[in-house]
Amino acid sequence: MASAAGNGAVPAAGRRDSSGPGSDPGEAPVVGAARRLARGRVLVLNATYEPLNVCTVRRALVLILKQKAEVLENGDGVLRSERMRLDMPEVIRLVSFVRVPRDIHRRRITRKAVLARDEWTCQYCGTEKPGLTVDHVIPRSRGGESVWENIVASCASCNRRKGNRMPHEIRMHPRSRPRPPGPTVFIRIAAPRTPATWEQYLPGRGVGARRARGR
């Protein structure tokens, strides 16, 4: 695990003035690269180094300047204001542990999230075909619920073949037990093209994960 790189802040000219505009540590520096501040993505880790979510560069700078987070990885860019110079952060770690409710991701069932959780692979035949859809393992017509534990990625041919039958009736069982995904799935959805600096902090290597990032 990489060691903390500090907050990356360097005074522009001597010691930073404690008064006047921009002296609030919670105020992100005003720079010309407004688009990068708003659109740039930063990986946020819990105090335990567990991936939590993705935020904008602007939000990351606020957390850093308020000393609520530390920088683990910087990008190539540099942000400047009248009073300071900041390296562009790409990975930050919260100083204090944030407890995440266990059911926080159960409310966000989407087709894209199901496909990302299953690494863009049909859970019946194991192929990575284009145009994947989702399937209820226990069909809704047979009482199946729309919950993570009952929804899997499926190619069109397997979906048609299974129809509204139960898995044991047609001997089609998911290759892995469906379950609620961890936050990494939603991180990859929020930032499909992840910077190289993120990789060591994100679990789930594999062809499917790489394909998901390239979409």
N, C-alpha and C positions, 0 to 999 in steps of 0.2 A: 504494500500500500504506500502510495506516495506520501511524503511528509508535507505539512502545511507550508505554503510559500509566503505566508504573511498576507496582509491585505493589499499589497501591490501599490500602495499610495506613496508618492514622492512629492514633497513640496515643490512648487514651481519656482519659487525664489525665496530661499531661506525658510525660517520657521513660519508656519501657517498662522495668519492673524486670527485672533480669537473673537473678532468683532466684524461687523459689516456683512454684506451679502455673501451667502455661501458658507457662513461660519457654522451653521447648524449641521451637526454630524449626520443628521438624517436626510439632508438635502443632496440629491445626486448632482454631480457637476454638470453644468450647462455646457454642452459641446456642440460642434457643428454636425456631428454624426447622430442626429436625432433618430434617424431610421434604424441605426444599429442598436441604439438604446432601447427602442420600442420593439424591434423585431428579433434581435439577437436572442439566442436561447442559452440558458445556463442550467446545468444539472445541479439539483439541490440534494445533498445527502443529510441524513439525520446525524446526530452526534455520534451514533454507533457506526457510521459509514454506510448505512442502509439507504439505497436510493428512495427518495420521497416523491419528487415531482420535478417539473421544469418551470423556470420563471424567466422573465425578461432580464436583459442586462441592467436596465434601470432599477428593477426591484432588487437584483443581486447587490448592486452598489449601495442601495439604501441599507440593506442588511449588514453589509461589510462596514460601512461608515458608522453605523450604530453599534458596531462590535457585537452583533448578534450572529455573525457568521465569519468564517475565515476562508481564504482562498486556498484551494488545493492545486488547481491547474489554471494557468493563464493561456489565452490565445495569442495570436500574433498582433492583434490590434492594440492601439493605445488611445486612451481618451484623455483629453486635456481641458482644463478650465483655467480661469485667470489665476487660481490659487494652488492648483495641484495637477499632477499627472498620474493617471491610473492605467495599469495594464488591463486589457480586456479579459475579465474572468470567464472561465468556461465550466469550472466545477467548484462549488463552494460547499462547506460543511457547517451545519448549524452548531453553535456553541452549546446550546442547551437541548436536551433530548425532547422530542415531540412525540407524544403518544398518539398513534394512529388507530382509530376504531377498527375492530376486526371486520366489520361489515361495510366499511366505507366504499368498497369497490362493487358490492353486490347491487348497487342502485344504478350502475352504468353499463348495462348489457347492450352492446351494439354489435352489428355484424362485423365491423372492422376489428373490434376488440376480441371477438371470438376467434376470428381468423388469425390474429396476431398471437393470441394465447396458444393456439394449436400450430403455430409456426407455418402458417399458410400450407398446411398439409391435410389432405382428406383423411379423416380419422377411421375410415372403413377400409380403403384400399392402400393408403399410405403414399399416394402420388401427390405431386405438386402441380396440379393442372390449373390453367387460367380459368377465371370465371367461377371460383369456388363460391358456394353458398353455405347456409347453415341448416342443420337438421335437428329436430327434437328426437332424442334417443327413444324416449317413450312418446309416441305421437300425441298431439293435443287431443285428437279425436278419441284417444284411449285413456285420457285423464292426465297426460303429461303436462308439467308446468313449464313456464318460460323462466327457468332459473339456470344459473351457470352449470349446475350439476346435471342438467338434462339437455344441453345444447352443445353441439360439436360442429366443426368444419366438415363439409362434405362436398365432393365433386357432384356435378349434375347427374352423371350416370348412376352413381351409388344412391343418390337421393331418390331418383326415379325407381330404381330397383327395390329399395326398401319400402317406399310408399308409406302407408299408414300401419305397417306391421310392426310387431314387437321384435326386439333384437333376437330373442330365442326362436321366434317363429321362422325367421329367414337366416338364422346363424350369421348375423352381422352385428358384431359388437365393437365399440370404439377401441382403438389401439391403446389408448391411455384413458384413465378415469377422469372425466371432466370435473373441474373444480374452479372456484373463483380465482382469477389471476392475481398475481402480485402487482405492485406499482410499476414494475419495469415494463409491463405490457403497455400501460398508458403513457409512459415516458416515450416509448418508441413510436407511439401513435402521434404524440404531440411534436416529436422531433424525428421524423422518418430518417433523415440523414444526420446521424449522430457524429460529432467530431471524434477524432481518434483518441483524444484525451479522456473521453467518457468510458471507453471500452473496459478498462480494468475495474470500473466500479459497477458495471452492469452485468448481472448473471445472464445465462441463456445464450451461449454461443451456438452456432450451428448454421446450416444452409438456410433453414427457414427464417431465422432471425436476420441473416444478411439480406435475404430477398425482401423481407419486410422493410428494412432500412432503405432499400433502393426503390421502393414504390413511390 
